[in-house]
Structure formats: C-alpha cells, structure tokens
Amino acid sequence: MKVFEKSSIVGVLNSPGLAQRAFSSRLSGEFYTSSIYGFAFDAVKEYWLKYRKPPTKNILKRLIEKSKLDDDSKVLYAKKLLRLYGVDAVESDFSIDNLNSEAKKRTFVRDIERAAEIIGSSGDVDKAIKLMNLSTTTSLSDFTSWKSYDYLDEWENRQKRRKLTKGTVESIGLMTKLKVLDDYMKKGCKRGSLNIIAAKTGVGKTNFLVQIGVAGLFQGASVTHVTLENPYEQLSTRYDARITRIPYDMFQLYDFDGEKKKYRKRANKTIKFLRESLSSKLRIVEAVPTKTNMLTIYDIINTAKLEGHNTELLIIDSFDIMDSLAKFEQKRLQVAAVYWEGKALFLEQSTVGWSSAQLNRVADDEKPSLEDLSEAYDKSRISDKVLGLSRTIKDKIEGTCTIGVLKDRDGPDGYFVKMGVDFSRMLFKGE
C-alpha cells in the first residue's frame, strides 16, 4: 500500500492533471497508512484548492516548516517529500485509482458500522437505512465518474507511458488469440472497454466467451466469468474441454475408462502445469438472472478482490438477461440501461469487459450487421467492439463459422473472417 501512497504523492506534486483528479475525490490524508504521505496529501490539497496548482518545492518546504510537526519530524518529512519532485509520474494514475478504491471500501465499511450503532443505540431503523442508501448512492457516483487531464502538461507523461508499455498488453490490449481475427484488428481490448459478441441462439456465443477467458488467462490477466445462463458445472466443463483440448462429453460423462485413461492423465498434467506457471487466475461465478444487477457485479468484484483476485478481464454472460438499477416500463429501455451501467462499471474498475448479445431472428445468417442486434441503437452506441458470429447450415456441416467485426472504436471494421470450429472441444481454429 505504501508503494501506491508514495506514487500518488509523486503524481500530485508533478502533474496538475493527476492533482485535479485526486483532489476532486473523497480521498484524504486519513486514508494513508504513512503519516508522511498522509500529511503531504492534505497539505498539497489545501494549497491546490486555494491556488489551483501544486506547490513548488520551496513552497512545500515552507508548508512543512509552518506546520505543527515537531522539529525532528519536520526534518524527516522534508527529506522524504522534497526528493519526490521531478520523479516520473507514469504509474501515479494507477496508484491514485487504487487508493480511491480503498478509500471507498473503508468509507462504506465505516457507514455500515455507523448504521449498526444507530440501530443499537436508538433503534431508529429508518435513519440507518437512509444512511446506507446515501452511502450506496455515493459509492456508485463518486470520484471515478470523471477524470480530468491537462493536455499540454501531460505531454511528457503520455510519451513515457507509451514508451514503457510499447508492445505490452497494457498498450495493445487483450487479444482474442485467434490469429486470423487479431491480424485484422491489430489492437485488442483495452481497460474500461465494453466488448460484445453477438449471435443468434445456439450459434456459439458462450463458446466464444470461453475462448476470450482462456486467451485473457494466458496473457496474464486474472479473469472473472459471471454466468447467468449456464450453470457452473456446464461452463467449467466447457473451460475443461477448451484448455485441455479433450472432448466436452468425455468430461461431462467422466468417460475415462480403458484406453481413455490417457486423456485423464493428460488433463491432470495440463492443469498442474498451469497452476505452477500462471500468476493469473480464472474465477467462475454463477448468478441468478432475475436477481442480478450491477450492484451484484460490484459485490462480486469487490469480494474477489478481498480474497486476492483482482479482476482484469470481466466476462458477463449476458447483459441481456440482467436487471437494471434504473427502472423503466419499456423492456428495451431496461436492457439499454444495463449496457450503460456496465460500461460505467468497466471504466470505474479499469477492467476489460465482454458480454454476449442476441441477434434478431431475421439477421443475415452469413453476414449480420449492427442493425441486427436486439435493441441495436444503445448496444452499438456504447460498445467499443461488436463482433458478429454466424453459422449457416453449410458451416455446421463443414465445421466452420464466420466472425465479422461490426464495430471497432479503435480500428477498422466492416470485415468478415472465416475459420474452422470444433465445438466438441470448444475450439475456434483461428489460432
């Protein structure tokens, strides 16, 4: 945590854009475990709110000298803090986000404790409920709802970030690891993006999301896959088949007798190797459609984080059957609201997001379009990438499929690629 705290102070001292972000949040010195960095945050924030710029090195030195610290502490604080001027602030953005999340969690826990005290001392349940409603509302619409940067002042930091992350997942994004598709897209899915795989019923949307989950896992991203349609046992078996390349039915029926014992040994060996070699994790969450909204997803992510699983790729199958926080009489507005809420969640949590969407029955079986999406306008408008998956009768006979890039906010779109499939093993043969 102290690494994040030091990095955040580097940011507020050297970058006006990061200072504005940090000081527009609920974050304050009380949330810092280091008294030095906590003091620095509050002192710099007070100066910023008055003059709208970070203090210079000499001004911070005077602020320390005029503080109520004892003489020994003033010497120590000055020695620690003044050396942070001119330090590269390239990681400070990430550190401020992490401290903001920690501040939100601690504030929420504190509000729960206050609500419990109210009920225990006065029995005023209504007052406690009002407090928790306010806390929840603030949690969903706090400092992470906007970010402000000074374009010219941030020039050097942008170039340093690009240089440091060149060629990495952080720069390129998470790829599908389907070569024929990635070769066209060039760039993958970035943090904060909402990405959709759209298809008719029974064509292979969930299988594609399994491919995305495996690809993310192998690229070093910790994955959380929330399933609202398929039970855990079914989805985990699909992952078993995809990762080991052993037929789905063999796992489902546990058909490893006789000559097939070698497949069980191969599967055990594969999983053992992955456990030992991967730092990333895959977590599958089974949720009830009619009882799942974006608050449920927040709870899933935060619970996982407390257990050491920091979600970097979030797959939700599917937004189409989730409940929205906002309530509308028309079904299409309810569905649209879920997509807008989901995009906000991915941005706030700085995670790559994927979901599946239904294509209309009248969609072209060979080359679907954005207009073929159910409730197309809001889905296509808010999404960063929309891929269309189709399989004609001929495709099913020949073991092939077509994937079209219907929208790509960060690259070319409007093209279609053909690839083989083997859904007995959950494979798209585009690697």
N, C-alpha and C positions, 0 to 999 in steps of 0.2 A: 504493500500500500504506500510506503514512504517513497518508492520509486515514482509512482503516479503523482504523489504530492509535490515532490521536487520538480518533476516535469511540468506540472500545471503552473508553478510559480515562474519557471523559465518562460512559459507561454505568455503570462500576463505582464511580465516585465519587458518582453522583447517584441510582442505582436499586439498592436492595437485591436485587430480583429478578434483575436482569441480573448483579449481582456474584456471586450464588449460582451462576448458570449458568456464568459464565466461570471461577470458581474451582473448579468441580466437574469441569473438563475437564483435558486434558493440556497446555493452553496455559500457557506461562510466558514470562518476560521474554526468554529466549534466542531466541524465535521473532520478536521485534520487530526491525525494521531500525533503528528510532530508539532510541538508548541512553536517552534521556529517558523515552519511553513504556515501554520495557522495564523500567527502574528502577521507574517508578510502578506497573506491574502487579505486580511481585514484592513491593514494599513494601506495597501495599494488600492483596494476597493474604495476606501474613504477618499483617497486622493483623486481617483478616477471619477467618482460621482461628482466631485466638485469642479475638476478641470477637464474632464473628458479625454484624458490621455494618461498613460502610465508615467510614474515619476522617473526622473533621470537617476543615475547612480548617486550623484551628490545629494539630490533631494531625498532619496530613500535613506541615505546615511544620516541626514538631519532628522528625518522622521524617527529613526531608531534612537538618536541622541535625546530627542524631546519626549520619548515615551516614558512610561512609569517603570520600565525594567530596571533592575539593579545594575550596577556598573559592570560587573563580570558578564552578565547576560548581554548587555549592550555590545561589548567587545565580541562575544561569541556570535551573536546574531548578525552583526555587521560582517564578520569574517565569512560566515556561511552564505549570506544573501548577496553581498556585493559581487561575489565571483560568478553569479548566475547571469550577469549582463553579458550580452554578446554570444551566449550559448545557443546552439542550433535548436530551434523550437519545433522541429519537424514531427516529433512524437507527442507534442503537447495537446493537440486536438483530441487524440485518443485518450490521453490521461484525464483531461477535463471531463470527457463523456463518462469515463469510469467513476470518477469522483462524484459526478452528478447522480449517477445511478445509485451509488452507495448512500448519498445524502437522501435521495428519495426513499430508499428502503428503510433507513433509520428513522426518518420522519414519520413514515407510515406505521412502523412498529411503535413509536412513541405515542402516536394518536390512538392506537389500539389500547395501549396501557392507560392513557387518559380516559378513554371511553369506559374501560373496566372500572377505574377509580370512581367515575361519576355514578355508575350503577351501584357500586359497592357502598358508597357513602350516602347517596341521596335517593337511590332507586329510580332516578329520572331516566328511564329507557329512551324516551323520545329525544332528550338532549344528547344522549350518547349516539343515537342513530344519526342525528343531524351532523354531529362531529365526524362520524365515519363517512357519511355521504360527501361532506366537504373535502375530506382527505382523499377519497377515491376520485372525485372530480378533478382536484388539483393534480393528483398523480397522473391523470390521463391528458392533462392540458398544461403541463409545466414547461420548464425551460427548454425541453427538447423539441418543442413545436416550431421553433425557428432558429436559424443561425445567420449571423451577420459577419461579413468579411470586408475589410478594406482592400479593394482590388489591387491598387498600386503598392501599398505597404506589404502585401502578402506575396509579391512577385518572387522574391528570393526563396521564400519557404516553399512555394509551389514547385520551383525548379528543383530544389533539393529533394522534395518528396518524390518527384518523377524520376530523378536520377537514382535515388536509393531503392525505389520499388520497380525499376525497369526490368521487364521480363518476368516478374513475380505474379502470383495470384492476386496480390493486392492491387497491382497495376492493370493486369489483363482481365481479371475477374475469373470466376469459376466456370470452366468449360464443361461441355456435355460429355467429353471424351468419346464422341462419335466423330471420327476424323472427317468423314465426308460432309458433315454438317459444320464442324468447327472451322474447316478450311474456308468456308464461305463467310461465316460470321466474324472470323478473325479475333474478336474480343468476346469474353464470356460475360457472366452476370456479376455486377458489382454489388457492394454492400448498399443496402437501402432500396434495392430494386425489387419490383414485383414482376414475376415472370409466369406466363401461362402456357400450359399445353392443352389444346382444345381438340376435341374429337367427339364423334358420335358414341353412343353407348356400346360397350363391348369391343372397341377397336384397339385399346391398349394404353389408355391414359395412365392408369396406375403403374403399369409395367414401365412406362417412360419415366415416371417419377422415381421408381426404384432405381433405374439407370442413373438418374440425377443424384440420388442419395449415395450410391456407390461411387460415382465419379467424384463427388464432393469429399467423401471419406478418404479416397485415395489421393486427393490433392491436399490433404492435411486439414480439412475443415471439419469441425465437430457438428454433427447433423442431428436435428430433431425432426422426426417424421410423425405428424399428427394425422391419424386415420379416423375418419368419421363414417366411412362406408364399409371398409373391410375389417373384420375382427383381427386382433393382434396375431393370432395363430396363423391366419391366412397370409397376412402381409409379411410376417417374419419368415414364413416358408418361401415366399417369393424372393426375399433377400437371400435366403439359404441357396436357392437354385441359381440366382444371378451371380453370387460371389464364388460359389464352388463350381459352377457350370455342370451341375448334376441335375437331372430332371426333377421338376417340381413334384410329380406324382410319387417319385421314389421317396422323397422326404415325407410327403403327406401321409402315405400309407406305411411308412417305415419299412420299405421293401428292400432290405439289405441282406437277404439270406443267400446262402450258396455262393455263386460266382459274383454276386453283387456286394460282397463284403468289402471288396477293394475300394468301392465308391465311398463307403462309410469311413474307411481309413484315410482316403484322400481328403474327404471333407474335414475330418478331425485335424489333419495335418495343416490344411489351409487356414482354418480358424486359429489354430495355435500360432502359426506364423504371423497372422495379422495382429493378434493380441500382443505379441512380443515386439513387432516392428512399427506399429502405428501409434502415434501420440493422439490422434483424433479418435472420436468416439461416435457411435450411432445409437440414438435413443428413439425407441418407438413408443408413441403414446396413443392409446385407444380412447376415444372420446365419444360422447353421445351427441348426435347431430342436433336434436331439439333443445339441448341444454348447453350448447357450446356457442359462446360469443367471443369477442375479442378480449374481454376480461379474463375468460378462461385461458386463452392463449398466453396472456401476460402472466397468469399464475403458473402455467406450465413452464414458461421460460425462466421465471424467477426461482421456482422450486428447483429446477435443474441446475441453475447457477449456484444455489446454496449447496448443492450436492457435488459441486465441482465440474459440472458440464456446462460450458459456456457456448451457447448456440451460435454458430456462424452461418449455417445453412438451415433454414426453416422450411419444411415442406408441409403444406396443409391440403389434405385431400378429402373434402373440397370446400372452397369458399361458397359454392353454390348451395350447399345444404346447411350452412351455419346461420345462426340467428344474429341479427344486427343489434347494436346498442340503441341506435335511433329507431323509432317506431313509425311505420307508415302503413296506411291502409292498403296501398298497392304493392303487390309482391315484387314487381320489377324494381321499385324504389328500395325495398328491403334488401334485395340482392345487391343493388348498386352500392348501398351504404356499407355492406360488408367489405367490398373491394376498396372503398376509400379508407375505411378503418384499418384494413390490412396493410395498405400502402403506408399509412401513418406509423403503424407498429414496426414495419421493416426499417423505416427511416430512423425511428427513435432507438431501436435496438441495434442499429447498424449491422443488420444481418441480410444475407441474400435470401429472397423469398420465392418460393414456387407454389403454384396451385394448379388444379385442373379445372376445366370449364367445359360445359356441354355445347355441342354444335346442334343447330336445328336439324330436324329430320329431312328438310328439303336441301340441306347442304350438298354441294357437289362431292360425290364420292371420291373423285380423283384430285381435285384442286379446290379445297374450301377457301373462303375469304373471311375477312373480318366481319362482314355483314352477316355471316352465317352463325356468329356467336349469339347465344340466347342473351337478351338484354345487351346487345352489342355495344351501344354507344359508351356507357360508363366503363365497361370492362376494357375496351380497346383504348379509351382515352387515358385511363390511369395506369395501364400496364406498360412496362418498359420493353419487354419482349413478349410476343404472342406467336407460338408455334402451332401449326395445324397438322394433326396426324390423321391420315386417311388410309383405308384399305378397301379396295374393290374386291369383288368376288374372285377376280383373276389373281389379285395379290394374295388372297387367303390360300388359294390353290398352290401358288408358286412360292409362298413363304417370303413375301416382300411387303413393303409399305412405302408410303410417300410422306415426307415431312416438309412442310412449307414454312418459311419464315414470313409470317403475315405482317408483323410489325417489329422493327428494331430501332429503338430510340437512339442507339449508339452506333449504328452501322447500316449497311444495305439491307433491304428487304424485298419481298415480292418474288422470291425464287423458291424452287422446289427441288428436293433431292430424293433419290430412290435408294433404298437399302434393304438388305435381307433381314429377316427376323426369325428367331426360334423361340417362341413363347413357351415351349416346354421347359426351357432353361431361363426364361425371362431375358433373352438376349436380343439386342439390336445389333446387327452385324455391320456396323459402320465404323468400327474401331481401326 
